[in-house]
């Protein structure tokens, strides 16, 4: 059975964290190293995580709220397997997609695999038009600078050969992780694949956290890290 390190950054996900862990473990295709990094949750999520400690190989409890990118960096440091996958804690993405996300690396075709909500025939919840338009613009801008032809740079699902992601100096603490890591992998001689995934998006009333401010931050990161030597 192939070993997979799953990094789950988590912030105030009281109503979803147990279920996402169950969904991961229900997929028996892999031998998991689960790494949960709680970003100073204040809603009781930490208590849930402590009760689930027997299902988690590494539980990191941040001493303050840093952001998704910071949490991912901590998870990467803890990981010990050859393949690392990023999993959000909010149930918007389905661990049933792990096999097709990881297969290009297992079959030695890819070094990095990026998920996409927009290139597959999988089911998707219909939500915000302006979010879709904003994501399309950010992805287009990223592609112009990176010369990649991705369709969804903001997708949660990103899978890396461990030695690849550990060789990259990641800097962004918040959602800027997404455009930063794309810019930095594009500069290396890597085989990058894209795989369509299911998507069950949330409304803000259901706990969605990303805002228009993060869109401007993404533009800043695209310019900064693509133009950086």
Secondary structure as a PSIPRED ss2 file (coil, helix, strand):
# PSIPRED VFORMAT (PSIPRED V4.0)

   1 X C   1.000  0.000  0.000
   2 X E   0.000  0.000  1.000
   3 X E   0.000  0.000  1.000
   4 X E   0.000  0.000  1.000
   5 X E   0.000  0.000  1.000
   6 X E   0.000  0.000  1.000
   7 X E   0.000  0.000  1.000
   8 X E   0.000  0.000  1.000
   9 X E   0.000  0.000  1.000
  10 X E   0.000  0.000  1.000
  11 X C   1.000  0.000  0.000
  12 X C   1.000  0.000  0.000
  13 X C   1.000  0.000  0.000
  14 X C   1.000  0.000  0.000
  15 X C   1.000  0.000  0.000
  16 X C   1.000  0.000  0.000
  17 X H   0.000  1.000  0.000
  18 X H   0.000  1.000  0.000
  19 X H   0.000  1.000  0.000
  20 X H   0.000  1.000  0.000
  21 X H   0.000  1.000  0.000
  22 X H   0.000  1.000  0.000
  23 X H   0.000  1.000  0.000
  24 X H   0.000  1.000  0.000
  25 X H   0.000  1.000  0.000
  26 X H   0.000  1.000  0.000
  27 X C   1.000  0.000  0.000
  28 X C   1.000  0.000  0.000
  29 X C   1.000  0.000  0.000
  30 X E   0.000  0.000  1.000
  31 X E   0.000  0.000  1.000
  32 X E   0.000  0.000  1.000
  33 X E   0.000  0.000  1.000
  34 X E   0.000  0.000  1.000
  35 X E   0.000  0.000  1.000
  36 X E   0.000  0.000  1.000
  37 X E   0.000  0.000  1.000
  38 X E   0.000  0.000  1.000
  39 X C   1.000  0.000  0.000
  40 X C   1.000  0.000  0.000
  41 X C   1.000  0.000  0.000
  42 X C   1.000  0.000  0.000
  43 X C   1.000  0.000  0.000
  44 X C   1.000  0.000  0.000
  45 X H   0.000  1.000  0.000
  46 X H   0.000  1.000  0.000
  47 X H   0.000  1.000  0.000
  48 X H   0.000  1.000  0.000
  49 X H   0.000  1.000  0.000
  50 X H   0.000  1.000  0.000
  51 X H   0.000  1.000  0.000
  52 X C   1.000  0.000  0.000
  53 X H   0.000  1.000  0.000
  54 X H   0.000  1.000  0.000
  55 X H   0.000  1.000  0.000
  56 X C   1.000  0.000  0.000
  57 X C   1.000  0.000  0.000
  58 X E   0.000  0.000  1.000
  59 X E   0.000  0.000  1.000
  60 X E   0.000  0.000  1.000
  61 X E   0.000  0.000  1.000
  62 X C   1.000  0.000  0.000
  63 X C   1.000  0.000  0.000
  64 X C   1.000  0.000  0.000
  65 X C   1.000  0.000  0.000
  66 X C   1.000  0.000  0.000
  67 X C   1.000  0.000  0.000
  68 X H   0.000  1.000  0.000
  69 X H   0.000  1.000  0.000
  70 X H   0.000  1.000  0.000
  71 X H   0.000  1.000  0.000
  72 X H   0.000  1.000  0.000
  73 X H   0.000  1.000  0.000
  74 X H   0.000  1.000  0.000
  75 X H   0.000  1.000  0.000
  76 X H   0.000  1.000  0.000
  77 X H   0.000  1.000  0.000
  78 X H   0.000  1.000  0.000
  79 X C   1.000  0.000  0.000
  80 X C   1.000  0.000  0.000
  81 X C   1.000  0.000  0.000
  82 X C   1.000  0.000  0.000
  83 X E   0.000  0.000  1.000
  84 X E   0.000  0.000  1.000
  85 X E   0.000  0.000  1.000
  86 X E   0.000  0.000  1.000
  87 X C   1.000  0.000  0.000
  88 X C   1.000  0.000  0.000
  89 X C   1.000  0.000  0.000
  90 X C   1.000  0.000  0.000
  91 X C   1.000  0.000  0.000
  92 X C   1.000  0.000  0.000
  93 X C   1.000  0.000  0.000
  94 X C   1.000  0.000  0.000
  95 X H   0.000  1.000  0.000
  96 X H   0.000  1.000  0.000
  97 X H   0.000  1.000  0.000
  98 X H   0.000  1.000  0.000
  99 X H   0.000  1.000  0.000
 100 X H   0.000  1.000  0.000
 101 X H   0.000  1.000  0.000
 102 X H   0.000  1.000  0.000
 103 X H   0.000  1.000  0.000
 104 X H   0.000  1.000  0.000
 105 X H   0.000  1.000  0.000
 106 X H   0.000  1.000  0.000
 107 X C   1.000  0.000  0.000
 108 X C   1.000  0.000  0.000
 109 X C   1.000  0.000  0.000
 110 X C   1.000  0.000  0.000
 111 X C   1.000  0.000  0.000
 112 X E   0.000  0.000  1.000
 113 X E   0.000  0.000  1.000
 114 X E   0.000  0.000  1.000
 115 X E   0.000  0.000  1.000
 116 X E   0.000  0.000  1.000
 117 X C   1.000  0.000  0.000
 118 X C   1.000  0.000  0.000
 119 X C   1.000  0.000  0.000
 120 X C   1.000  0.000  0.000
 121 X C   1.000  0.000  0.000
 122 X C   1.000  0.000  0.000
 123 X C   1.000  0.000  0.000
 124 X E   0.000  0.000  1.000
 125 X C   1.000  0.000  0.000
 126 X C   1.000  0.000  0.000
 127 X C   1.000  0.000  0.000
 128 X C   1.000  0.000  0.000
 129 X H   0.000  1.000  0.000
 130 X H   0.000  1.000  0.000
 131 X H   0.000  1.000  0.000
 132 X H   0.000  1.000  0.000
 133 X H   0.000  1.000  0.000
 134 X H   0.000  1.000  0.000
 135 X H   0.000  1.000  0.000
 136 X H   0.000  1.000  0.000
 137 X H   0.000  1.000  0.000
 138 X H   0.000  1.000  0.000
 139 X H   0.000  1.000  0.000
 140 X H   0.000  1.000  0.000
 141 X H   0.000  1.000  0.000
 142 X H   0.000  1.000  0.000
 143 X H   0.000  1.000  0.000
 144 X H   0.000  1.000  0.000
 145 X H   0.000  1.000  0.000
 146 X H   0.000  1.000  0.000
 147 X C   1.000  0.000  0.000
 148 X C   1.000  0.000  0.000
 149 X C   1.000  0.000  0.000
 150 X C   1.000  0.000  0.000
 151 X C   1.000  0.000  0.000
 152 X C   1.000  0.000  0.000
 153 X C   1.000  0.000  0.000
 154 X C   1.000  0.000  0.000
 155 X C   1.000  0.000  0.000
 156 X C   1.000  0.000  0.000
 157 X C   1.000  0.000  0.000
 158 X E   0.000  0.000  1.000
 159 X E   0.000  0.000  1.000
 160 X E   0.000  0.000  1.000
 161 X E   0.000  0.000  1.000
 162 X H   0.000  1.000  0.000
 163 X H   0.000  1.000  0.000
 164 X H   0.000  1.000  0.000
 165 X H   0.000  1.000  0.000
 166 X H   0.000  1.000  0.000
 167 X C   1.000  0.000  0.000
 168 X C   1.000  0.000  0.000
 169 X C   1.000  0.000  0.000
 170 X C   1.000  0.000  0.000
 171 X C   1.000  0.000  0.000
 172 X C   1.000  0.000  0.000
 173 X C   1.000  0.000  0.000
 174 X C   1.000  0.000  0.000
 175 X C   1.000  0.000  0.000
 176 X C   1.000  0.000  0.000
 177 X H   0.000  1.000  0.000
 178 X H   0.000  1.000  0.000
 179 X H   0.000  1.000  0.000
 180 X H   0.000  1.000  0.000
 181 X H   0.000  1.000  0.000
 182 X H   0.000  1.000  0.000
 183 X H   0.000  1.000  0.000
 184 X H   0.000  1.000  0.000
 185 X H   0.000  1.000  0.000
 186 X H   0.000  1.000  0.000
 187 X C   1.000  0.000  0.000
 188 X C   1.000  0.000  0.000
 189 X C   1.000  0.000  0.000
 190 X C   1.000  0.000  0.000
 191 X C   1.000  0.000  0.000
 192 X E   0.000  0.000  1.000
 193 X E   0.000  0.000  1.000
 194 X E   0.000  0.000  1.000
 195 X E   0.000  0.000  1.000
 196 X E   0.000  0.000  1.000
 197 X C   1.000  0.000  0.000
 198 X C   1.000  0.000  0.000
 199 X E   0.000  0.000  1.000
 200 X C   1.000  0.000  0.000
 201 X C   1.000  0.000  0.000
 202 X C   1.000  0.000  0.000
 203 X C   1.000  0.000  0.000
 204 X H   0.000  1.000  0.000
 205 X H   0.000  1.000  0.000
 206 X H   0.000  1.000  0.000
 207 X C   1.000  0.000  0.000
 208 X C   1.000  0.000  0.000
 209 X C   1.000  0.000  0.000
 210 X C   1.000  0.000  0.000
 211 X C   1.000  0.000  0.000
 212 X H   0.000  1.000  0.000
 213 X H   0.000  1.000  0.000
 214 X H   0.000  1.000  0.000
 215 X H   0.000  1.000  0.000
 216 X H   0.000  1.000  0.000
 217 X H   0.000  1.000  0.000
 218 X H   0.000  1.000  0.000
 219 X H   0.000  1.000  0.000
 220 X H   0.000  1.000  0.000
 221 X H   0.000  1.000  0.000
 222 X H   0.000  1.000  0.000
 223 X H   0.000  1.000  0.000
 224 X H   0.000  1.000  0.000
 225 X H   0.000  1.000  0.000
 226 X H   0.000  1.000  0.000
 227 X H   0.000  1.000  0.000
 228 X C   1.000  0.000  0.000
 229 X C   1.000  0.000  0.000
